[in-house]
Amino acid sequence: MIHIGLALMAYVAIVLDVGARSELSLYGVPPQFLLLTLSVAVVCLRDNSAIVWAAVIGFLADCISNGPLGVSMFCSIITVFALRKKIGRAHV
């Protein structure tokens, strides 16, 4: 059930990023809704599916950005590894 919620959250994040990003910016800094979805996935998922979600969200971020394909996906996966290691230490 959590995967359906994350898919819905990723869809809403893409719609907001594409449609309302400039209207929601604060002091010229646009919000990163896909990064918010990624952080929810890291916190909610304890297995390796968080890495898959990081790859999917990073790929979606690459598709709607002007940069080269794969950079956001790589950064998302590295972020998940770092956050999972940090969260793992906090619970021990």
C-alpha positions as CSV (number, residue, x, y, z in Angstrom):
1,M,0.0,0.0,0.0
2,I,2.9,2.3,0.7
3,H,4.1,1.9,-2.9
4,I,0.7,3.1,-4.2
5,G,1.0,6.2,-2.0
6,L,4.5,6.9,-3.2
7,A,3.5,6.6,-6.8
8,L,0.6,9.0,-6.2
9,M,3.0,11.4,-4.4
10,A,5.5,11.2,-7.2
11,Y,2.8,12.0,-9.7
12,V,1.6,15.0,-7.8
13,A,5.2,16.1,-7.4
14,I,5.8,16.0,-11.1
15,V,2.6,17.9,-11.9
16,L,3.6,20.6,-9.4
17,D,7.2,20.7,-10.7
18,V,6.0,21.1,-14.3
19,G,3.0,23.2,-13.8
20,A,3.4,25.4,-10.8
21,R,7.1,25.6,-10.0
22,S,7.6,29.2,-10.8
23,E,4.5,30.3,-9.0
24,L,5.5,28.5,-5.8
25,S,9.1,29.7,-5.6
26,L,10.2,31.7,-2.6
27,Y,12.8,34.4,-3.2
28,G,13.5,32.9,-6.6
29,V,14.3,29.4,-5.3
30,P,11.9,26.8,-6.7
31,P,10.7,24.0,-4.4
32,Q,11.9,20.4,-5.0
33,F,8.8,18.3,-4.7
34,L,10.5,15.2,-6.0
35,L,13.2,15.5,-3.3
36,L,10.4,15.6,-0.7
37,T,9.0,12.4,-2.2
38,L,12.4,10.8,-2.1
39,S,12.8,11.7,1.6
40,V,9.4,10.2,2.4
41,A,10.4,7.0,0.5
42,V,13.6,6.7,2.6
43,V,11.9,7.2,5.9
44,C,8.9,4.9,5.1
45,L,10.7,2.0,3.3
46,R,13.2,-0.1,5.2
47,D,14.1,-2.6,2.5
48,N,15.9,-2.2,-0.8
49,S,12.8,-0.9,-2.5
50,A,13.9,2.6,-1.3
51,I,16.8,2.4,-3.7
52,V,14.5,1.5,-6.6
53,W,12.3,4.4,-5.7
54,A,15.4,6.7,-5.6
55,A,16.3,5.6,-9.1
56,V,12.7,6.1,-10.4
57,I,12.4,9.6,-8.8
58,G,15.8,10.6,-10.0
59,F,15.0,9.5,-13.5
60,L,11.8,11.5,-13.4
61,A,13.7,14.5,-12.2
62,D,16.2,14.1,-15.0
63,C,13.4,13.9,-17.6
64,I,11.8,17.2,-16.6
65,S,15.1,19.1,-16.1
66,N,17.4,20.7,-18.6
67,G,20.5,18.9,-17.5
68,P,22.0,15.7,-18.7
69,L,20.2,12.4,-18.2
70,G,21.3,10.4,-15.2
71,V,22.8,13.0,-12.9
72,S,19.8,13.3,-10.6
73,M,19.3,9.6,-10.6
74,F,22.8,9.0,-9.5
75,C,22.5,11.8,-6.8
76,S,19.2,10.3,-5.6
77,I,20.7,6.9,-5.2
78,I,23.7,8.2,-3.3
79,T,21.4,10.3,-1.1
80,V,19.4,7.2,-0.2
81,F,22.5,5.2,0.7
82,A,23.7,8.1,2.9
83,L,20.4,8.6,4.6
84,R,19.8,4.9,5.2
85,K,23.2,4.7,6.8
86,K,22.5,7.7,9.0
87,I,19.0,6.5,10.0
88,G,20.5,3.1,10.7
89,R,22.9,4.5,13.2
90,A,20.2,6.6,14.9
91,H,18.1,3.5,15.6
92,V,21.0,1.4,17.0
